[in-house]
Amino acid sequence: MKAAAVAQPEVRDRILAQAERVFLEYGYSKTTVADIARACGMSPANVYRFFESKAAINEAITAIMLRRQEDLALRIAGERRSASRRLKKLIVEMHRFTCEQYLRESRVHELVTKAMDEQWGVIDAHIGRIRLVYARVIEDGARSGEFAGAGLPDRVACVFNAIMPFCHPQLVAEKFSADHGRQAALMADFLVDALRPRTR
């Protein structure tokens, strides 16, 4: 029983790894659970023991992809540099990640867009975690005196609302995919300047 319990996460991870490979090779819409099972060397019934549907598999894969972006954001937030520089880098690098991972890889874009269309909870949870990273950096700046401290929650909300178009795959595809990050960098400069304490 103990060996079986240990093996179950490994089987689940193998299903996800093979599903991601098949999705990226053939596209989400053209892939069936039978295709994923075949790639894993198991029956569709065995896949359904771990995931109730193809959508559930994609939800889990999307969570893994989004975790990669969160890990990047956390690394930037933890760097030993001023809050201003970390915030600028965070905005620019989150935009770059969106362009590279979700747009240039069209099949990855298909997976994430499908998740957004279905309004899966994994997307909302991801947005919440990224928002906390931005809040951490801005709060660091307020403590150091780089940023004004008054009305901090509202300032964090304004910054996050302003950068959303640069991180949303569909909006980036429509408006910013070909500008090589110029608008994202301009927005980063603008927001950092707006957060600074005002001198009379």
N, C-alpha and C positions, 0 to 999 in steps of 0.2 A: 504493500500500500504506500509506504514511504517513497519507494523508488518511482512509483507512478505519479505521486504528487509532485516530485521534483521534476519529472519529465514534462509535465503539462505546460509550464511556462516556456520550455524550450520548443515544444511543438507549436505553441501559439506564435512565438517569435519567428519560427521557420515559415509558418503560413504567411505572416506579414511580410517577411523578406521576399518570398517568392511572389506574393500578390503585388508588391510594389514594382518588382521587376517586370511582371506581365502587364500591369497597368501602363507602365512607362513604355513598354515595347509596342503594345497594341492599342492603347487608349482605354479609358474607363468604360465607355459605352459599348465597346466591342468585346470586352472581356466578360466571361461568365464564371460562376463559382466552379463549374466543371473544369475550366481552363486552369484556374488556380490550383484545384485539387490535383490535376494532372502534373502540373509543375512541381508539386510537393511529393508526388509519388504516393498519393492516398486517394481515398474515395471522397466524393462530394459530401457524403454523410458525415465523414470524419471532420471535414472543414466546418460543417454546421454544428458540430459539438462545441466549437470554440467561438463561432460567430453566427448570429442568427440570419445574416443576409450579406449580400455584396456591399450594401451601403454601410453596414457595421464595420466591415473590413476597411473600407475607404476612410471611415471616421477615425479608426485607429491609426492608419497610415498618415492621415492628415495631422493627427496629434503629434506623431513623431517628427514630421517635417516642421511643424510650428515650434516644437521644442528646440530644434536646431537654431531657429531665429531667436528664441528666448535665451539660449545659451550665449549667443553672440552679444545680445543686449546686456546680459549680466556681466560678461567679461569687460565690456566697455565701461559700464557703470562702476566697476571695481578698480579701474586703472588709477594709478597715482598721478593725477594731474588735476588741474582746476576743474570746478564744476562747469564753467563756461565751455572749456575745451571738450569735456566729456559729453555735454549736451549737444554741441555741434556735431561731434563725431557720431553720436547715437542717431541723430536725425539723418545724417548723410548715409551712414552704413545700413540703417534699416531700409532706407530707400534703395540702396544698391542691392541689398539682399533680395528685396522684392523683385527688382528688375531681373536679376540673374537667375533666381530660383523659380519664380512663378511666371515669368514672361518669356525668357529665352528658351526655357524648357516647356514647350507648349503642352505636353501631356501632364506635367506637374500643374500647370495652370488649370487644366481641365479638372484635375482632382480637387484642387482647392476651391475653384469656382463652384463645383458641384456641392462641396461642403457648405459654402456660403448660401447657395440657393436653397439647400435643405434646412438652413438655420440650425445646424447642429450645435449642441452645447459646447463642443470642443472649441469652436471659434470664439464664443463669448468668454470662455475661461482664458483663452490665449490673450485676448484683448485686455482682460483684467490684469493679467500678470505683466504684460508689457507696460500698461499704465502705471503699475507700481514701480517699475524700474525708472520711468521718467520722473515719477514723484520723488524717488530716492535721490536722484541727481539734483533736482531742483531744491529739495530740502537741504542737501549738502551745501548748495550755493547760498541759501538763506543763512545757514549757520556760519558760513565763512565770511559773510558780508558782501559777497559778489552779487547776490540777488536781493531784492527787497523782500522783507519778511511779511509785510502786511497782506492779508487776504490770500495766503498761500494756497489753500485748496482751490480757490477760483482761478488762480494763476496756473496751477497745474492743469486744471480742466481746459483752460484756454489754449495752453501749449499743446495738449494732447489732441484737442479738436483741430488745431491748425495743421498738425503733421499727419493726420489720418489720410488725407488724399494722396500722400506720398508713400503710403504703406499698403493701401488697399489695392489688390491686384487688378481689379477691373478699372478703377479710376486711373491707376498708373498706366495701364494699357491705352486708355482713351486720351490721356492728357500729357503724360510726362515720359513716355517710354523712349522717346528719341532725343531728349535734351541733354543726355549724358550727366544727369544729376545737377545741372545748373540751378534749376528752380528750387530743388531741395536745399542746396547750399545757401542760396539767397534767403530762404525761409529760416534756416538755422541761424544765420547772422541776425536777421530781423528779430527773432524770438529771444535770443540771448540779450540783445540790446534792450528789448522791451522789459525784460526781467530785472535789469540793473536798477539800483536805487537812484531816484531822481534828486539832483542837487538843485537848490533854489538860488 
